[in-house]
């Protein structure tokens, strides 16, 4: 029974070491590091918010329209901003 106990622990230890090695070699390639800017954060929030938002410039031209407003009006972004 002690041999089985030792072999099973050795197997678990080897599997854990393989997992650690895989994480060490493959995790850096799968993750992407990006810098979060204020402008990027604002654009992300606006594009994913559920409420409709349309921003105009001083000449009353549409500058920003989020997905909710496009769905509400039935337009595509290219048509609305053109």
Buried (B, 14 or more C-beta within 10 A) or exposed (E): EEEEEEEEEEEEEEEEEEEEEEEEEEEEEEEEEEEEEEEEEEEEEBEEEEEBBBEEEEEEEBEBBBBBBBEEEEBEEEEBEE
